[in-house]
C-alpha cells in the first residue's frame, strides 16, 4: 500500500498561500491534518466499527450497487455503445463513487485483496465509460448527450465531485492512478466547459467545490482551486433563476439567495449547505480570503447556536430535508439526515484547520459520536436515513433506500476516521480526537512517533507517548473537550443543569502535574520532548443533565442525559417496552454500569426516576419510583422497533400512559 499524506486541506502556519485576484486577505494561524493513510487505529470502540464497515457495510454496498440495482450496469452499458436504457435515478453514479471511497479507506484499515480486486474492476468499468472529451455521466450518456449540462439540478457536477473524492482516496491508499487520471480528465472538461468560457452554472447540489479542493491539494494544479472558487462565486447572482429556482420555488433551498460571502444564516437543504460550506472553508484556507472566512464563522454560529440538535444532527424538516426557523427543533419529527451529520464532520474539520479553534472539533465530535454514528447499525448492514430524537415505536432501520446516499456516506466517514485525529505544523502537534492507535509526525527533520492509549468514550483517561529518536522542541496541543467544562460556550443552545458535579480536567507529564497554557481550547505544553515522554489527561466522566435554551419550546420542562461525548436515550427494549411514561424529578440520581446492546459493549446509565402508571380505577395516575436504563443514542433501534426518547420530561403533564 502507498502511504502519503491524504489530500485534504494542507493549512500549514506561516507558509506562502495562493491568493486569487480580488480576494481580501486575513492572516490566521493554522495547521494541517495528518491523513488517514498515516494513522493506525487500534481503538476498542472504533476498530470493531472500522472492521464492520470493511466487511458487512461494504458487502451491503457491493450487493446493492452491483447486483440488486443497475448502478454498475449503467457503466457497462455505456461502454458497450448499444443504446441500452439507463437504470435507476440520474444521480446514482455518485453512490458507486462513495462506495469506492469507502473501499479505499477500508483497504488501509482492513487490507483485503478481494475488496481491492473488486474496486479495480469497478474502476476499469468507470474508465471505459468516459468519453474522449473527459465527460463521464451514465445518465446523460445513455439518455441523450445533447442534453448534458442543460439542467443545473440533475447532479452532473455532484456526481463528478464524488468521483474526484474517490479518486484521491484510492490513490492515497494504493498509489494507483487509473481512477485519478479519469477524475483529472473530467475536472479539466468541466473547467474548459464553464470557468474558461465564463458560462454561468449554479450547482443544484453542492459537492464539486470541496471535491475540487481535494484534487487541488493532491495535484497542486491551480486551475482546480480557481474552479472551486468560481463555482462558489456563481451563487447568489440570479444565474439559477428559471432552472433550480423554478423547481424548488425558493433560492434559499440550495443557498442561492445571496452570494456566499454575504451569507449570514443557514437555509434550505442541510446536506447541500454542509457541502457548500466545507468547500468555502477549503477555498478560504487556500486563498486566505477574509470574505469567506467571516461568512463561514457567521453561518456556523447560526447553525450551532440556533439550529442544531443535541446529537449534532441538523435539519429539522423532512419537507425540505433541511432548515425551517431558528430554534425549531422538534424531536419525534426531527429529520437529521445521516448525510447532514457527515457534512457537519467535514465542515467543522475545515473550520478547525482554518482557525485553530477547538470549538469546531467539539461539534465534530458531537456529530460523529451521535448524529452520524446513529446512521449505521451495530451489525453494519442496516441504516438510518433520518435520525429522530424520539419515537413512538414505529421507526426502524432499513437494508437500503431508493435514494441511497446515506449508507455509502456513513461508510466512508467511519472508514476515514484517521483523517480527524491529529494535526501538525512545523512547530506543533495537535490531538483532536481521543482514539487509541499510532502515527508518526515529522517536526522539521525529526520523526516523532506518537502512540495514544485510551478507553474513550467509556473512560476519561488518555495517555500520549512520544518517541522521537532525538530530543526535539515543539508545542503539543491537546484538545480540552467543551463537554468537560461546566460553563457553556457563549450563545450555546444547551447547558448542563447540574453545574457542580464535574471535577476539573487533570493533565500530567511523566506522572506529575504539568504547567500548561490554554490556547483556543487546547492545553498547550511547549518543551523539548524526549523518547518515552508520556502525557496523561484525565477527563471527568460524570453523568450530566442537559437543558435547552427557553427558545427551544419542544424541550421545555425536559432534560437529556450526556456522559462524555455521548448523548443517551431511553429505549423500550431496556425498560419493559416503555419510554414515554418517565418523569425525571429534580432529585433524580444516576449511576453507571457495563452493559451490552447485542454484541456492543457500552456503559449504560441507571437513573432513579418516577414512572406514571394508570391506577386500577382507570381514572387516576399513579407515580411510582423506578430505576430505568439509558443507552448511548447511537445504539438504539438495533433490537427491533421500540419507543425511544432523548429528552425526558420533568413534569407529569408531558408523559404518555400508552405508547
Order of alpha helices (4+ residues) and beta strands (2+ residues): beta-beta-alpha-alpha-alpha-alpha-alpha-alpha-alpha-alpha-alpha-alpha-alpha-alpha-alpha-alpha-alpha-beta-alpha-beta-beta-beta-beta-beta-beta-beta-beta-beta-beta-beta-beta-beta-beta-beta-beta-beta-beta-beta-beta-beta
